[in-house]
Amino acid sequence: MKLEADRRACISSGNCVMTSEALFDQDDDGVVVLLTEDVPESEEANAREAVAICPASVLRLV
């Protein structure tokens, strides 16, 4: 499972980081930063939750 993010559309809510600090961070402007594109099996549920709760729908699992 791979994770993608449209950083240009990110509204800096931080919900993704609150869901998984192992997968997400934010830059100085609050925009999402993927810490890895390859989601470890142990983080799959967190990745799905982050995709579901992102208010700007910028996250996608492929």
N, C-alpha and C positions, 0 to 999 in steps of 0.2 A: 504494500500500500504506500502510495506517495502522496505528499501534501503539496499544494500550490497555494499561493497568495497573490492577489492583485493589489500590490502595495499602493498604486495610484488611487485606488478607490477606498482605501482604509480610512476610517474616521477616528481612529485612535481611542477606541472605547476601553481597550485592555482586557476584554472578556476572555480572549484567547489565552493570555498570559495567566490569568486567574484559573483557567482550566488546566493548563499544563506548562509549568516553567521548564520542563524538559524539551518541549517542542517549540515554544514561542518566547520571544522577547520583544522589546520595543526600542526603536532608536530614540535619539534625543528629541525628536518631534512627536514621539508617541506612535509612530507607524510600526506596524507589525514587522518582525524579523523572524524568518524561519531558522531555527537552530539546526534543523535537519530536514531534508526532503523525504528521506526514507523513514517511515514511521515504524518504530520497534513494536513488536507484538504486544508488549506490556503497556504501550501508550495508545493502542488503537481505539479503545473506548473514549479516552480523553480527546483524541483527534476528532472523532465523530461528534462528540459533544460541542467542541469548539466550532466546528463547521455549522452545527445546528443553531448555536446561540449568537453567532456573529451578526450584529445588527446591520452591517453593510453588505453581508453575503460575499465577502472577499476571499473566503477560504474554500478550498475544494479538494476532495480526495479523488485520486485517480488510480 
